[in-house]
Amino acid sequence: MSVTQQVRQPAGEPAGSAAAQGAKLLEEAFARHQAELLGTLYYLVGNLEDARDALQEAFIKCWRHQAEVGQVENLKAWIFRVALNAGRDIRETAWRRKRQGLPEDESMLVSRHEGPDKIVEHDERLLRLREALKQLRPEEQEVFLLRQNGELTYDEIAAMLSVPTGTVKTRMRMALAQLREVLGEPGGR
């Protein structure tokens, strides 16, 4: 069940109201970006269960402001910002509990049409990437995930984080260099 199917319009809300229009926009945006959001939150919090919780929490937080959605200039960026904040809150709670992440993400299963050696190689590469992402500083991780999973521009990320665009580019460059180094790809530090 998608996150948008779990919340319905309040009874007695006029169909043409700002809240009703905001609700429709939110449902459409969450349906359209749910996979990207879940992937971003997965890498942020470290396991699928917490990522789903963060996604649901983000939807609820956005839903509470549905009347203001029409005033939001970049709805996707706003939703990602709310989702990242929810993910950070859950991650901090999980770290306090010393909770371990799930070993495999069911949405990342590899096709079994490949040979076993390719499957093992792919799984090892994904594991190295996950571990490399965890080693990034939080601000680098955030920029990387917003750029790669959220497909936001550097200017959009800068506006979301209230930092200069140059700072966003520097954080992305640092993240990419560290990831390349950990993954053993050319172009690392």
QUIFENTA-V588857 format. One record per residue. RES is the residue in one small letter. PHI is phi in degrees with one decimal (NA if undefined). Layout:
res phi
RES PHI
RES PHI
This chain:
res phi
m NA
s -76.4
v -62.9
t -75.1
q -79.2
q -85.6
v -123.6
r -119.4
q -60.3
p -60.5
a -63.8
g 83.5
e -82.1
p -61.7
a -61.2
g -95.5
s -71.1
a -60.8
a -64.5
a -66.3
q -65.9
g -63.2
a -61.1
k -63.4
l -61.7
l -63.9
e -58.7
e -64.7
a -65.3
f -66.1
a -63.6
r -70.8
h -108.9
q -57.3
a -63.4
e -62.9
l -62.8
l -64.1
g -63.4
t -63.5
l -67.0
y -59.0
y -69.4
l -74.2
v -97.6
g 97.5
n -154.6
l -68.6
e -60.7
d -67.9
a -63.2
r -65.7
d -60.5
a -65.1
l -63.2
q -65.3
e -62.6
a -62.6
f -61.8
i -63.1
k -63.8
c -66.5
w -58.5
r -64.6
h -114.3
q -60.3
a -68.1
e -95.1
v -58.5
g -63.0
q -90.1
v -73.7
e -70.5
n -126.8
l -62.2
k -61.3
a -62.9
w -64.1
i -62.6
f -62.7
r -63.3
v -62.3
a -64.3
l -63.9
n -63.7
a -63.8
g -63.4
r -61.7
d -60.3
i -67.4
r -61.5
e -63.6
t -64.6
a -65.2
w -64.5
r -65.1
r -83.5
k 58.6
r -81.9
q -94.0
g -76.7
l -71.0
p -68.3
e -135.0
d -97.7
e -61.1
s -82.7
m -110.1
l -63.2
v -89.5
s -60.4
r -89.4
h -80.0
e -84.2
g -70.6
p -57.0
d -65.2
k -69.4
i -64.3
v -63.0
e -60.9
h -63.9
d -61.9
e -65.4
r -65.1
l -62.7
l -62.9
r -63.3
l -63.7
r -58.8
e -65.9
a -64.1
l -62.4
k -66.9
q -80.5
l -67.1
r -63.5
p -54.4
e -69.8
e -73.1
q -60.1
e -62.1
v -63.5
f -59.5
l -66.8
l -65.7
r -73.7
q -80.7
n -88.7
g -82.2
e 52.4
l -89.0
t -77.2
y -61.1
d -64.8
e -65.2
i -64.6
a -59.7
a -64.5
m -63.3
l -90.8
s 57.7
v -132.6
p -64.2
t -58.9
g -60.3
t -65.5
v -62.2
k -63.3
t -64.3
r -62.0
m -66.5
r -61.0
m -65.2
a -63.1
l -63.1
a -62.3
q -67.6
l -63.4
r -62.4
e -63.9
v -64.7
l -84.3
g 70.3
e -100.5
p -61.4
g 98.7
g -74.4
r -62.9
